[in-house]
Amino acid sequence: MKQFLYAKPSISNLEISYVLDAVKNGWGSKCYDYINKFQENLKNYIGAKYAIATSSCTGALHLVLSALGVEEGDEVIL
């Protein structure tokens, strides 16, 4: 069976150093230092007035569903 590659990451030593720094120093309440830095950099990079970063996909999905007005009892298929 032939594989269909749809995405390939571009990871340099710079990204590896960021990950190592976060792994060594980004635990507990310090994780928000990294989240806030990412959020600010993303906002500036895309030229947006606002950006929201979360510490997990679950948190991000919760925010999106809430913003869309999804309520208890609504059916959501992901």
MODELLER restraints for C-alpha pairs under 7 A, 6 or more apart:
rsr = mdl.restraints
at = mdl.atoms
rsr.add(forms.Gaussian(group=physical.xy_distance, feature=features.Distance(at['CA:26:A'], at['CA:34:A']), mean=6.94, stdev=0.5))
rsr.add(forms.Gaussian(group=physical.xy_distance, feature=features.Distance(at['CA:35:A'], at['CA:53:A']), mean=6.28, stdev=0.5))
rsr.add(forms.Gaussian(group=physical.xy_distance, feature=features.Distance(at['CA:35:A'], at['CA:54:A']), mean=6.81, stdev=0.5))
rsr.add(forms.Gaussian(group=physical.xy_distance, feature=features.Distance(at['CA:35:A'], at['CA:55:A']), mean=6.76, stdev=0.5))
rsr.add(forms.Gaussian(group=physical.xy_distance, feature=features.Distance(at['CA:39:A'], at['CA:51:A']), mean=6.01, stdev=0.5))
rsr.add(forms.Gaussian(group=physical.xy_distance, feature=features.Distance(at['CA:39:A'], at['CA:52:A']), mean=6.11, stdev=0.5))
rsr.add(forms.Gaussian(group=physical.xy_distance, feature=features.Distance(at['CA:39:A'], at['CA:53:A']), mean=5.33, stdev=0.5))
rsr.add(forms.Gaussian(group=physical.xy_distance, feature=features.Distance(at['CA:43:A'], at['CA:49:A']), mean=6.75, stdev=0.5))
rsr.add(forms.Gaussian(group=physical.xy_distance, feature=features.Distance(at['CA:43:A'], at['CA:50:A']), mean=6.18, stdev=0.5))
rsr.add(forms.Gaussian(group=physical.xy_distance, feature=features.Distance(at['CA:43:A'], at['CA:51:A']), mean=5.35, stdev=0.5))
rsr.add(forms.Gaussian(group=physical.xy_distance, feature=features.Distance(at['CA:54:A'], at['CA:60:A']), mean=5.85, stdev=0.5))
